[in-house]
Amino acid sequence: MFSSNELLEPSKRESTLVVVVRVATDCSLGCQHCGFSRELSFLRREIDTSTLINLGGSLQSIQERSNRRVLVSWLGGEPFQWTALREMTVRFKNEFGLALSVTTNGLKLASDLVRSFALSHFYEITISIDGLEPHHDLMRSCPGMFLRLKKIVEKIHRERNTARTRLRVNTVLTEFNMSSFPEFCRQMAQWGFDELTFNPLGGNDRPDFFAQHRLTLAQVNELSTNLDRIRDECHGMGLVIRGGAEYLSRLQATARGERIPIDDCKPGENFLFVDERGLVSPCSFTCGTLGIPVDQWIAEGTSKSAEDFLQRKRLIRPVACDDCLATNVFDKFA
């Protein structure tokens, strides 16, 4: 039996089934690069809790039957604005025995009560920070946010049990924050983060913004050249920077405009994505074509879901598979 509090060594993560659940699409921030910005007009929704409970029970069965750890990760929008966050988090951890993580903009963690709850229930807390102070505050349309987050993260670092909760920062790299990336990494190490992950600016959510701010090939090549040096320096400060060689190759291909088709990503074998409508799919890019309702996924037999998703992919090949951008396929966390 697995303990939902036990941190895994990186070498053991491959045996974990990661299930990312987009629980809500609401967010109070007006981030310029995000598809869930408060500035955008669309119907906001939350995942149905009865659907989520059925999912949790099924994942509990998978964990017990397969002897594989299941890590469920809440994603938004902003998960800490999700009305069922406390109820579902407690249930998934205590009743279903599942490890939990959350990705957040971090602002709600200023509350002592919210921070205490998070540190008691989440195996990993990932805070999204888009660069140093001027850039982050501009990207998030929230003056003063960077310095507020600094105080929040320092409190989390002091209050947490490092054997139970991993603290990670994820950043989005653009043409305008790439030059300050080394200093950003150093500051994140000083704040007390354990890990740093990075994404290149993507074009699906805000195509116009992407066209103006995307990484150049020269910048990605410079990152590839200097990353080991930055890693070594930050490792000495207690910060591990993730992103393997395959991930850097994916970034270079994107910058060159080259497509990377993937025929068999072993869909659903080590990673699942569940959206706010309750659709299960192999990744966030394939919800529209391969996504099926949670109850159907359970009824068809979760033990053979990887095989079923591969068959569906061969029958109805998603356009996204002709240029795969799923970070879990390209070793973002290596």
C-alpha positions as CSV (number, residue, x, y, z in Angstrom):
1,M,0.0,0.0,0.0
2,F,1.3,3.4,-0.9
3,S,1.3,6.4,1.4
4,S,-0.1,9.6,-0.1
5,N,2.5,11.5,1.9
6,E,5.6,9.7,0.7
7,L,7.7,11.6,-1.8
8,L,9.0,9.6,-4.7
9,E,12.6,9.6,-5.9
10,P,12.8,10.8,-9.5
11,S,13.9,7.3,-10.6
12,K,10.6,5.9,-9.3
13,R,8.4,8.4,-11.0
14,E,8.2,6.3,-14.2
15,S,6.1,3.7,-12.5
16,T,3.5,6.3,-11.4
17,L,0.3,6.9,-13.3
18,V,-0.2,10.7,-13.5
19,V,-3.7,11.9,-13.9
20,V,-4.1,15.6,-14.5
21,V,-7.6,16.9,-13.9
22,R,-8.7,20.4,-15.1
23,V,-11.2,21.0,-12.3
24,A,-12.4,24.5,-13.2
25,T,-11.9,27.2,-15.9
26,D,-12.4,30.2,-13.7
27,C,-9.5,32.5,-12.8
28,S,-9.3,36.0,-11.3
29,L,-6.1,37.0,-13.2
30,G,-5.9,38.6,-16.6
31,C,-2.8,36.7,-17.9
32,Q,-2.0,37.8,-21.4
33,H,-0.9,34.3,-22.6
34,C,-3.6,32.2,-21.0
35,G,-6.8,30.8,-22.4
36,F,-8.5,31.1,-19.0
37,S,-7.8,34.8,-18.5
38,R,-10.6,36.8,-16.8
39,E,-10.4,39.1,-19.9
40,L,-11.8,36.3,-22.1
41,S,-15.6,35.9,-22.5
42,F,-16.7,32.2,-22.4
43,L,-18.8,30.0,-20.3
44,R,-16.9,29.1,-17.1
45,R,-17.5,25.7,-15.6
46,E,-16.4,23.2,-12.9
47,I,-16.1,19.4,-13.2
48,D,-19.1,17.5,-11.8
49,T,-18.3,16.2,-8.4
50,S,-20.1,12.9,-8.8
51,T,-18.1,12.3,-11.9
52,L,-14.9,13.1,-10.0
53,I,-15.9,10.7,-7.2
54,N,-16.4,7.9,-9.7
55,L,-13.0,8.7,-11.1
56,G,-11.4,8.6,-7.7
57,G,-12.8,5.2,-6.9
58,S,-11.6,3.8,-10.2
59,L,-8.1,5.2,-9.7
60,Q,-8.0,3.7,-6.2
61,S,-8.8,0.3,-7.8
62,I,-6.1,0.8,-10.4
63,Q,-3.5,1.6,-7.7
64,E,-4.5,-1.4,-5.5
65,R,-4.7,-3.8,-8.5
66,S,-1.6,-2.8,-10.3
67,N,0.7,-1.9,-7.4
68,R,1.4,1.4,-9.2
69,R,1.2,4.7,-7.5
70,V,-1.5,7.1,-8.8
71,L,-0.8,10.9,-8.6
72,V,-3.8,13.1,-9.3
73,S,-3.0,16.7,-10.2
74,W,-5.6,19.5,-9.9
75,L,-5.3,22.1,-12.8
76,G,-7.3,25.1,-13.8
77,G,-8.1,27.9,-14.5
78,E,-7.2,28.5,-10.9
79,P,-7.8,25.4,-8.7
80,F,-7.9,27.4,-5.5
81,Q,-11.1,29.2,-6.9
82,W,-12.7,25.8,-7.4
83,T,-15.7,25.5,-5.0
84,A,-15.2,21.8,-4.3
85,L,-11.4,22.0,-3.8
86,R,-11.4,21.2,0.0
87,E,-14.1,18.5,-0.2
88,M,-12.6,16.6,-3.2
89,T,-9.0,16.9,-2.0
90,V,-9.8,15.4,1.4
91,R,-11.8,12.6,-0.2
92,F,-9.2,11.7,-2.8
93,K,-6.4,11.7,-0.2
94,N,-8.1,10.1,2.8
95,E,-10.8,7.9,1.3
96,F,-9.1,6.9,-2.0
97,G,-5.5,6.9,-0.7
98,L,-4.2,8.9,-3.7
99,A,-1.3,11.3,-3.9
100,L,-2.3,14.8,-4.9
101,S,-0.6,17.8,-6.5
102,V,-1.8,21.2,-7.6
103,T,-0.7,23.9,-10.0
104,T,-1.7,27.4,-8.9
105,N,-0.9,31.1,-9.4
106,G,-0.1,31.0,-5.7
107,L,-2.1,34.0,-4.5
108,K,-4.6,32.1,-2.4
109,L,-1.7,30.6,-0.4
110,A,-1.2,34.0,1.3
111,S,-4.0,32.8,3.7
112,D,-2.6,30.9,6.7
113,L,-5.6,28.5,6.6
114,V,-5.3,27.8,2.9
115,R,-1.5,27.3,3.2
116,S,-1.9,24.9,6.1
117,F,-4.5,22.9,4.2
118,A,-2.3,22.7,1.1
119,L,0.7,21.6,3.1
120,S,-1.3,18.9,4.8
121,H,-2.8,17.4,1.7
122,F,-0.6,18.0,-1.4
123,Y,2.3,15.9,-2.3
124,E,3.5,18.6,-4.8
125,I,2.7,22.3,-5.0
126,T,3.6,23.9,-8.3
127,I,3.4,27.7,-8.5
128,S,3.4,29.4,-11.9
129,I,5.8,32.3,-12.2
130,D,6.6,33.8,-15.5
131,G,9.9,35.5,-14.9
132,L,11.4,38.2,-12.9
133,E,9.3,41.0,-11.3
134,P,8.6,43.4,-14.2
135,H,7.9,40.6,-16.7
136,H,5.8,38.4,-14.4
137,D,3.6,41.3,-13.2
138,L,3.1,42.5,-16.8
139,M,2.2,39.0,-18.1
140,R,-0.2,38.4,-15.3
141,S,-1.7,42.0,-15.4
142,C,-1.2,42.1,-11.7
143,P,1.2,44.8,-10.4
144,G,3.1,43.8,-7.2
145,M,2.3,40.1,-7.7
146,F,5.9,38.9,-7.9
147,L,6.9,40.4,-4.6
148,R,3.7,39.0,-3.0
149,L,4.6,35.6,-4.2
150,K,8.1,35.9,-2.8
151,K,6.7,36.3,0.7
152,I,4.2,33.5,0.2
153,V,6.8,31.0,-1.1
154,E,9.2,31.9,1.7
155,K,6.4,31.1,4.2
156,I,5.6,27.8,2.5
157,H,9.3,26.9,2.6
158,R,9.6,27.6,6.3
159,E,6.3,25.9,7.3
160,R,6.5,22.7,5.1
161,N,7.8,19.3,5.9
162,T,10.3,18.8,3.1
163,A,9.9,15.0,3.4
164,R,6.2,15.3,2.6
165,T,5.7,18.2,0.2
166,R,7.7,19.1,-2.9
167,L,7.7,22.7,-3.9
168,R,8.0,23.4,-7.7
169,V,8.0,26.5,-9.8
170,N,6.9,26.4,-13.5
171,T,7.7,29.2,-15.8
172,V,6.7,30.1,-19.4
173,L,9.7,31.1,-21.6
174,T,9.1,33.9,-24.1
175,E,11.2,36.1,-26.3
176,F,11.3,38.8,-23.6
177,N,12.2,36.8,-20.5
178,M,14.7,34.4,-22.0
179,S,17.8,36.5,-21.4
180,S,16.9,36.8,-17.6
181,F,16.3,33.0,-17.2
182,P,19.6,32.3,-15.4
183,E,18.9,35.0,-12.8
184,F,15.3,33.9,-12.5
185,C,16.6,30.3,-11.7
186,R,18.9,31.7,-9.0
187,Q,16.2,33.7,-7.4
188,M,13.8,30.7,-7.4
189,A,16.5,28.7,-5.6
190,Q,16.9,31.5,-3.0
191,W,13.1,31.5,-2.4
192,G,13.2,27.8,-1.5
193,F,11.9,25.9,-4.4
194,D,13.0,22.3,-4.9
195,E,12.4,22.0,-8.6
196,L,12.0,24.3,-11.6
197,T,10.3,23.3,-14.9
198,F,9.7,25.4,-18.0
199,N,7.4,25.5,-20.9
200,P,7.9,27.5,-24.1
201,L,5.1,29.9,-24.9
202,G,2.4,28.0,-26.7
203,G,0.2,29.1,-29.5
204,N,-3.1,27.3,-28.9
205,D,-4.6,29.6,-26.2
206,R,-3.7,33.0,-27.5
207,P,-2.4,32.8,-31.1
208,D,-1.9,36.5,-31.6
209,F,0.1,36.9,-28.4
210,F,2.2,33.8,-29.4
211,A,3.1,35.3,-32.8
212,Q,4.5,38.4,-31.1
213,H,6.3,36.8,-28.2
214,R,7.4,33.2,-29.2
215,L,10.9,32.0,-28.6
216,T,13.4,32.4,-31.4
217,L,15.6,29.5,-32.6
218,A,18.7,31.4,-31.5
219,Q,17.3,31.7,-28.0
220,V,16.4,28.0,-27.8
221,N,19.9,27.1,-29.0
222,E,21.4,29.4,-26.4
223,L,19.3,27.7,-23.7
224,S,20.5,24.3,-24.8
225,T,24.1,25.4,-24.7
226,N,23.9,27.0,-21.3
227,L,21.4,24.8,-19.5
228,D,23.9,22.4,-17.9
229,R,25.9,25.3,-16.5
230,I,22.7,26.9,-15.0
231,R,21.7,23.5,-13.7
232,D,25.0,22.9,-11.9
233,E,25.0,26.4,-10.3
234,C,21.4,26.0,-9.1
235,H,21.9,22.5,-7.9
236,G,24.4,23.8,-5.5
237,M,21.8,26.1,-4.2
238,G,19.3,23.2,-3.7
239,L,17.2,23.7,-6.9
240,V,16.8,20.9,-9.5
241,I,16.1,22.2,-13.0
242,R,14.1,19.6,-15.1
243,G,13.9,19.1,-18.8
244,G,15.9,16.5,-20.7
245,A,17.6,16.4,-24.1
246,E,14.5,15.2,-25.8
247,Y,12.5,18.1,-24.4
248,L,15.1,20.6,-25.6
249,S,15.0,19.0,-29.1
250,R,11.2,19.5,-29.1
251,L,11.7,23.2,-28.3
252,Q,14.2,23.5,-31.1
253,A,11.9,21.9,-33.6
254,T,9.1,24.2,-32.6
255,A,11.3,27.2,-33.0
256,R,12.3,26.0,-36.5
257,G,8.7,25.3,-37.5
258,E,9.3,21.6,-37.8
259,R,6.6,19.1,-37.0
260,I,7.1,16.0,-34.9
261,P,4.4,13.4,-35.6
262,I,3.9,10.7,-33.0
263,D,2.2,7.5,-34.0
264,D,2.3,5.6,-30.7
265,C,2.9,7.6,-27.5
266,K,1.5,4.7,-25.4
267,P,-1.6,6.8,-24.9
268,G,-3.1,6.4,-21.4
269,E,-0.4,4.1,-20.1
270,N,1.4,6.5,-17.8
271,F,-0.5,9.7,-18.2
272,L,-4.2,10.7,-18.4
273,F,-5.9,14.0,-18.8
274,V,-9.5,14.7,-17.6
275,D,-11.1,18.0,-18.6
276,E,-13.8,20.1,-16.9
277,R,-16.5,18.3,-18.9
278,G,-15.4,15.0,-17.4
279,L,-13.8,13.6,-20.6
280,V,-10.8,11.3,-20.2
281,S,-8.1,11.5,-22.9
282,P,-4.4,10.7,-23.3
283,C,-3.4,14.4,-23.2
284,S,-4.9,17.9,-23.1
285,F,-4.5,18.2,-26.9
286,T,-6.7,15.2,-27.8
287,C,-9.8,15.8,-25.6
288,G,-11.9,16.8,-28.7
289,T,-11.1,13.6,-30.7
290,L,-10.2,10.9,-28.2
291,G,-11.9,12.1,-25.0
292,I,-14.6,9.8,-23.5
293,P,-16.8,10.4,-20.4
294,V,-15.3,9.1,-17.2
295,D,-18.2,6.7,-16.6
296,Q,-17.7,5.2,-20.1
297,W,-14.0,4.9,-19.5
298,I,-14.7,3.0,-16.3
299,A,-17.4,0.8,-17.9
300,E,-15.1,-0.2,-20.8
301,G,-12.4,-1.4,-18.4
302,T,-9.7,0.8,-17.1
303,S,-7.2,-2.0,-17.2
304,K,-7.2,-1.9,-21.0
305,S,-7.6,1.8,-21.5
306,A,-4.1,2.3,-23.0
307,E,-5.0,-0.3,-25.7
308,D,-8.4,1.2,-26.3
309,F,-7.0,4.7,-26.7
310,L,-4.4,3.5,-29.2
311,Q,-7.1,1.8,-31.2
312,R,-9.2,5.0,-31.2
313,K,-6.1,7.0,-32.2
314,R,-5.6,4.7,-35.2
315,L,-9.3,5.0,-36.3
316,I,-9.6,8.8,-35.7
317,R,-6.1,10.3,-35.7
318,P,-6.1,13.7,-33.9
319,V,-4.5,16.5,-35.8
320,A,-2.5,17.2,-32.7
321,C,-0.6,13.9,-33.2
322,D,0.8,15.2,-36.4
323,D,2.9,17.7,-34.4
324,C,2.9,16.4,-30.8
325,L,3.3,19.1,-28.2
326,A,2.5,17.0,-25.1
327,T,5.3,17.7,-22.6
328,N,4.8,14.3,-20.9
329,V,5.8,12.6,-24.2
330,F,9.1,14.7,-24.4
331,D,10.5,14.2,-20.9
332,K,9.7,17.7,-19.5
333,F,10.3,16.3,-16.0
334,A,13.6,14.4,-16.8
